[in-house]
Amino acid sequence: MVELSYCPECGARLRRHVLAGEPRKHWFCAVCDAPRHAHPLIVVTCFVSCGQRLLWIQRNLEPQRGLWAIPGGYLESGETLAQGAARELREEAGVLLPSQRLQLYMTGAITFINQVYVGFRAAVDTPDCLPGAESLDCRFFSRDECPWDRVAYPEVNDSIRQVYDDLERGDFGVWEAGMSETRYTLREVSQRAAKGVSKDVRGSR
Ligand SMILES: [Zn+2]
């Protein structure tokens, strides 16, 4: 449960919402007489490939300014998941792709920071990109060219390595990632993995 100490409407101290004797996973403001939720934020990203290379952007925003990441950001109101991911591609890397070209590739819950993650993939024929206001640079990197020592979120490197693996195989599953403060897992959930194939890519981080 995400800590939310004070009511965003009136500033009163919040307490846990107990309904019918059961503590719920949100808070309650006694002054406003209303529940106060801290719903997870939704992060949308897209892995854009050109051959065996993937599109990366160099962040121009804090946190992690100057470090490299896969283009992505928070979903905005009124967008579908794919539209949000396509907008981030346009804003951060000048890559114009209709949202219909984006294929669902990875989902995940990052419970300890209260975020839900939805990753798409798309392929392009030419490695054209142009950094936007939120990025210093953008490039297509092969696995070997990638600046692994200067990535913004090394905790998700295993997911990105999975994309390079799938690009090499030419065969993409759909993956479900789970991340807690101590554990990162990646599990294939597509139909062909109905036998329940899963892999614990890293026991702890
Ligand atoms: Zn209040």
Residues whose N, C-alpha, C, O or C-beta is under 5 A from the ligand:
A	BS01	ZN	C7 E9 C10 G11 A12 C29 V31 C32
